[in-house]
């Protein structure tokens, strides 16, 4: 009761402010509140997972406790699946594709439950040892907070997108104490097509998220590095080669993750069975490779501090910790298997993202590469630097976000010491990945569903249009056996100049254009001898109800037609015209205030 009273008082206060300041000022005020809320949500999630993880791994010297530790990811998956099914009706929009879909198909409106559902579900998944990241749930939570705040106070589409992105920026900023990376992530991944003035709300929200992270979170919870060596330009060729390897590993990561996630999809009705199977696979992987438990940030720090042998502690291979070559091979295997652990975690019903795993794989790649070069006697590379720099290469490759990758590492290392190698590795990795995978993993998921996401403004607006909203069904249908006389009677009572010829099964046989029958329609001697089937023509192209708007526009361009028939599972349902598309486009353009 007290909470409800407080919330009503809070809402009244914001409404009072809303009506006393101008639109621009309220947007700044809103970005402060969204940054505060999203930042606190990220901090709560990060802290919650930290303490759950500590409680589970605190002491398992007794054998049965160790087995419970191995099976805790299964427990987390089962609890996550139960929560989603029982309280969310089985619906949990995961990751950046969910946010992008909300922007392009739902006018930047995200469900209210996403303001808390990702905190609970990802805390259960990752806290209990699921091998995934928390940053994606943080981004979704922050985005939902921004979206729902904008919807509550009736802001337009453009401002809703901006506050949604502000919430995402605050989430990333709080997760890493990295405000610049938060802003760049929002711009590179979510809203590339914005004006300079839009930077201000993003910057404010990200700064507030990072500020609260710095004040509240302990250093052990945040990912940070303190052992860096100065950049040596003599190692530039090795950094370039690392960039190539990072690009290839990113392609491997994307394709393996996508494939394994698809393997889990057919069993949608056996969610608890999937969770148990996923838990058993994770138990085996963690038993062999303990660093796969949870986010794995502690193992990244161990590599950067030259403590690679500690990764074998409590593992099946702990007896080989003194063998340098075995340790190196162990690290390489973990690097390649991490994507399997992450995809199993997410595919079997858990909630988490690929942000932390990409940093994990990058750190292992950088250490593996630099250590191998050093052990072969080719060059004595600074392994800590390579461990850190490679993280930007994998992050850039998987998310297609090189600027985010560069500045994230700059911020978590506390300086610009490695700026040049970061730029080299990120740029080379991104270039390699773009050759094999033109679209990021998140965008690929949307494209498979028929959503052609693009930062081209015209295409973005087109992708928001639905064929079902533009179909015109007021065309008079004509039976193939209609005589010319009957057809003339239909024309006399119609304002259209196109007449679909439809049989008794509602299948489109052809179309009759008024311009094509003008010469015979006034010759009464043909009224009983000519039929509609003799006068109809095959349409130049047909639109299917599940076509994307981009493909529809291509059909118009290829045929030069102004109207095309629409078919749904073989049945005629109406026509779609260029004029109706342009009219709808103009309405969306005006409503969204995108100029």
N, C-alpha and C positions, 0 to 999 in steps of 0.2 A: 504494500500500500504506500509506504514511504517512497519507494523507488518510482512508482507511477506518478505520485505527486511531484517529485523532483523532475521527472521527464516532461510533465505538462508545463511546469514552470520554465524549464529550459527552452521548450518549444515556443512558449509565449514570448520569452525574451528575444529569441532570434527573430520571430515575426515582427516584434516591435522595432528591432534594428533594421530589418528588411525594408520596412515602409518609411524609414527616415534617412536612408542613404541612397545614393544612386546605384545603378546597376554595376558599374565597374568597381565601386567601393565594396559592394556586397560580395562580389566574386572574390576579392582579396580576403575579406572577412571569412567567407566560406572555405577558402583554401587553408586558412589558419586552423579552423575547426576540423576539417577533413585530415589535415596533416597530423594534428594532435590525436585524433581518434585512430587513424590508421597506424600511426607510429606506436601508440600504446597497445593496439591489438597485436602488432608484430612482436613487441617486447614481451607481452603476456605469453604468446605462443613459444617464443624462443626460451623463455624462463621455464615454462611448464615442461617442455621437452627435456631441458637440461636436468631438472630435478627428477623427472621420471627415469631418465637414463641413469642418473647417479644412484637412484634407489635400486635399480635392477642390477647394476654392475658393481655395487659397493663391495660385496663380499660373497664369493661363490667357491670357497675352498672345499666345502663339502660336495661330494659328487652329485647328490640329487639337486643341490642348488645350481650347479653348473648346467645340468640338463634343463632345469627350469629357465636358465638364462638363454640357452640355445632355442628353446621353444617359445620364448617371449614374443618374437616377431609374429608367430602364428596367433598368439593371444591378441596382439594388437590388431592384426588383420580381421580376426573374427569380431572383435568389438567394434571396429570401424564399419564393417559390413552390417552389423546389427543396428548401429546408430543410423546409418544411411537408410536402411530399409524400414526401420521402425519409426523414425522421426522425420525423414525427408522423402518418404514415399519412393525410395529407391533412386532418387534423382540427386546427383551431386555434380554440377558442372566443374570439370577439372581444368586447371591450367590456363595458359594464355589463349588457346583456341576458344575456350568458353568466353573469355573477355572480348576477343575480336569478333566472335559471333554476335555477342550482345551489342557491340558497336555498329556492325554493318547490317544486322537483321532485326534488332529490337530497339533501335533508336537510342542506344547507350543505356538501356534499362536493364539492370541486373536484379535477380530475385533478392528479397530482403533476407532470406535465410542464409545467403552467402556471406553476410556480415559476421556470422558466428560459426556456421557449419564447418568451414575449413579449419578453423582453430581447433575445434574438437576432434574432427576426423584425422587431421594430420598429426595432432599431438598423440593420439592413440597409435597411429601407424609408425611414425618415426621415433616417438618416445620409447616405444617397446621394441625398437630395433629394426624397423623396416628400413631398407637401404635406399632412401630417397631424400630429397631436400625439402626444406621448409619455405624457401623463398617463393615458390609458385603459389602455395596457399596464402602466404602473406600478401602477395600481389593481388590475388583474387579477393581477399578480404578487404584490402584497402580500396580496390576498385569498386566493390559493392557498396562500401561506406560512402564514397564520393558520388556514385550513381544515385543512391537512394536519398542522400542529402539534397542533390539537385532536383530530384523528382518531387520531394516533399515541398520544396519552395518554388516549384513550377518554373524552373529555369529552362531555357530553350536547348535544343539538341547540341549546339556548339558548346555551350557552357556545361552541359551534362558530360560530354566527352572530356572536357578539360578537367572537371573535378574528378571524374573517374580516373584519368591519368595521374592526377595529383595524388590520389589515394595510393595508386600503384607505386609512384615515385617515393612516397613516404615509407611504404613497406620495405622497399629495397634499401632505402637510406637507413632505416632503423636496424635492418638485419645485419648490415656491415659497417654502420657508422660512416656511410659514404654518400653524402648528398648529391655530389656531381654525378656519380654512377646512377643514382635513382632518377635524376632528371633525364639523363641520356637514355636509360632503359625505356622510359615512358615515350621518348621521342622516336627512338629507333624501332621499337617493337610495336607500340600501340598507336601513336598518333604522329606520324612523320609530317603530315601536311597541316602545319599550324603557323600562325603568324608570330612575329617576334614578341608582341605584347602578351602572348599566351605563356611565355616563359616565366613571367612573374609569379602566377599562382603555383606553377610547378616547382619553382625554386623555393618559395615560401614553405610549401608542404614538405618538400624533401628536407629542408633545413630544420624544420621542427621535428620531423621523424628522427633525423640524425642527432639532434640535440637531446631528445629524450633517451635515445640509445646510449649516448655518452654519459648521461646523468645516472641512469638506472641500471643498465646492464654491467655486470662484472666483466673484467678483461678476459677471464677464462671462458666466457660464453661467446664472445666475439672472435672472429677469425682475424688475427693480426700477426705481423712478422717484424722481427727486430734485428735479424742477423743477415745483413746484406753486404755484399762486396761492391766496390765501385765498378762501373761499366768499363770493360776493356774492349776497345774497338777491334783488336786483333781477333776476337771471337765472333765477329759479325757473320762470317760464312756459316759458322755452326748454328747461330740463331736463325739464319735463313733456312738451313736444313731442318731445324726444329719446327719452323713454320710449316714446311711441306709435310712433315710427319704428323703435325697436329691437324692439318687439313685432312689427311688420309684417315687418321684415327677418328676424326669427327664424322666423316662419311660412314665408317664402320659403325660408330655409335648410333647414328640416326637410323641406319638400315636394320641393325640388329634389334634395336628398341622397337621399331615399328613392327617388325616381323613377330617378335615374341608377344607384343601387346595384342596383335591380331589373332594369335593362336589362342589366347584366353577368351576372345570375344564370343565364340559360338556357344559357350556354356553360360549364357545369361541367366538361365533359370536354376543354375546350380551354384549359386554364389558362395554358399558356405563350403561346398566341396572345393571350389576354386581357392578359397582362403586357406583351407587346410593344406591343399597341394602346394600353394605358394609358400606357406609357413614351413613345410618340410624341406622344400628346396632351399629356402633361406637358412634353415638350421644347418643343413649340410655345408653351404657356402661359408657360413660364419664359423663353423667348427674347423674348417680348413683355413679360412682367411678371416680372422677376428676383426680386422679393420673395416669389414663390410657392414658391421653392426651400426645402424643409425646413419647420421650424416657423414661421419668419417673425418671431420675436421681435425681431430686430434692427431690422426695419422699424417695429415698434410703438414702439420707443424713439426712432427717428428722427422719427416723427410727434409724439410727446410733447415732443420737444426742438426742434420747429419746423424740422426739416430735411427737409421733404417732397420738395424737389427732388432730394435724394440718391437717392430711390427710382427715378429714371429712369437712374441711372448704369449703364452697360454694357447698356442696353436698346436696342431698335430705335428708341425715341422719345427717346433721350438729347439730341438736338438741340433739343428743345422744353422743356428744363428751366427756361429763364428765362421761359417764358410761364405766368403764374399760373393762368389759366383752363384751359390745357391740363393743367397739373399736377393741378388739382382734378378735372377730368373723368377723368384717368388713375386717380386714387385711387378715384373712384366706380366705375369699371369693374372695377378690381381687387377691390374689396369684393364686387361681385356675382358675379365669376367664381371667387372663392376656394372657394366651396362646390362648384363643378364640379371643381376641382383635387383637393379632398379626397375627394369621392365617387369620382372616377376612381382615385385612389391606393388606396383601400380596396376598391372594387369589382373592380379588376383583379388582386387577389391580395395587395396589401400589408397591413401591419398598422400601425394607428395609430388615433387617436381624434379626437373633435370638440372636445375641451377647448381646445387651443391654437388651432385654426381659429376657434372662437367668439370668443376674445379678439382674434384678428387682425381678424375682420370688425367686431367692436365698435369697435376702435381706429380703423379706417378710416372707419366710419360717424360716430363722434364728431368726427373731424377734418373730414370732408367737410361735415357739417352746420354746425359752428361757423365754418369757413372761408367757407362759402357765405353765411351770415348776415353775417359781417364784410365780405365783398367787395361784397355788395349794399348795404352802408351801413345795415342795419337796426339793428345793435348791434355793439359791439366785444367779442366773447365771448373768454374765456380758452381758446384752442384746446387747450392742453395738458390742462387740466382736463376738457374735454369728451371728448377722446380717451380719457382714462383712465376716466371715469365710464361711457361708452357700453359699455365692455367688460363691466361688470356687467349691463347691460341685455340684451345678447345671450346671455351665459352663463346668466342667469336664465331667459330665454325658451326656449332650446334644452333645457336640462336640468331646467326647472321647479324650480330650486333658488335662490330669491332670497337666502336667508341666506348660503349659500356664496358667491354672487357678491359680495355686499356686503362680507363680511369678508375675502375673498381680496384684493380691491382695497385695503381698509384696510391689510392686512398688507404687501402688496408696495409700498405707497406710504409705509409707515413712520409712519402717524399717522391721526388721525380728522378731518383737515381737511375732507375731502369727504364725511363721513358723511351729511349731509342730502341732497345731490344724489344720492348713491349709493342711498339709500333710495327717493327719488322715482323715479329712472329704473328701478331694479330692480322696484319694485312696479307701476308703470304698464306696463312691458313684460310682466311676468308676467300681469297682468290681461288685456291685449290678446291674448296668446298663448292663454290658457285659453279665450277666447271662440271662437277658430278651431280650436285643437288642445287638447281637454280632457286629453290624456295626453302625456307627454313622448315624444320620439322613441324612447327605449329601451323604454319601456313599450308603445308602439304595436307594436314588433316582436314582443314577447311575446304581445300580444293577437291579432295576426294568426296566431300559431301555436296559439291556443286557450288561452293561459294568462292568466287574468284576475287580474293582479297588483293587489293592493290593500293598503292599510295597515289595513283593517278586519280585526281579529284573526280573527273567525269565517270570513270569506271567504278569508283567507290560508291557514288550516288546510284548508278545503275544497278549495282549489286544489292542495294537495299529494296529495289522494286520487286514486287511479286507478280508473276504472270496472272495469277487468279484475280488480282485487283484491277487488271487492265483489260480483261476479256470483255468483248461486246457481244451480247447474245441476242440482239434485237433484229437479226437478219431473218427474212422470211425464207424458211426451208421449202425446197421444191422436190417433189417426187420425180424419179427418173422417167416415169411414164406420163407425166403431165404433158398435154398437148400445148402447142404454141398459143392457142386461144386461152387456155387456163393460165399459162405463164403470163400473158399480157394482162390478165385480170389481177394477178398477184402484183405485177409491176405497178399497176394503177393505184394500188393501195399501200405502196411502200415508198419510203423516202430514201432508200438505199439504191446503189447502182451495182451491187454484187448480190448474187443469189446462190447459196449453197445447194447443191443437188445431193439429197440424202436419202438412202434407201430405208426400208422398213426396219433394218437392224441398227439404224442410226449411224451407219458408216458413210463417210463422205465419198461420193462417187466422182464429183467434179464441181466446178463452179461455172456460173453463167455471168458474164459481164455485159452490162447494158449496152456499152459501146459496140460490142461484137454482134449484137442482134438487131441493131437499129434498122438495117436494110430490109429485114424480113418481118419485123414485128407488125408492120402496117399492111402487109400483104395477106388479106383475109383468106386467099385460096390455100395458104399453107397452115391455117389454124388447126386443121384436123389431121394433117399429114406429117407435120414435123413434131417431134417430141423433145423433151428437155434433154434426154440422153444423146440426141443428135446435135444439140446446140452447146452442150457443156464442154469445158476444157479442163485439162489437168492443171491444178494450181502450180505455180513455179516452185513452191516450197511449202512445207507444212511445219507448224510449230507444235512441239509436244509439251504437255503441261508441266513436265519436269525439266524442261530446258532452262539454262541460265539466261539472264537477260543479255549477257554479252553474246551468247550464241544466237539469240533472237535477232539482235542488231546486225550480226554478221549475215544472217539470212536475208535481211532487208537490203543490206549493201550489195550482196552477191546477185540478187534477183532484180533489184531496182523496183520492187513492188512497194505499194503503199499499204496494202492490207494482206494479211496471210491467215489462213484457217488454223484453228487450234484443235489438236486431237488429244484425247485422253484414253489410253488403252484401246485405241482403235475407234473410239466413238467421237463423233463431231460434237464440240461444245460451244463454238463461237469463232469470232475473228479477233485478231489483235492488229492495231494500226499504229503507224509511226506517230500520228498526231496524238493518240492517247498516251503513248510512251513519253513524248515530249511534254505533254501537258502535266503528266504525273511528275516527271523530272523537275519541271519548273516549280511545282508546288513543294516538292521536297527541298529544293534549293532555297526557296524563300523561307520555308519553315525552319531550316537548320541554320540560316544566316551564314552560310559558307560563301565567302566572297573572295 
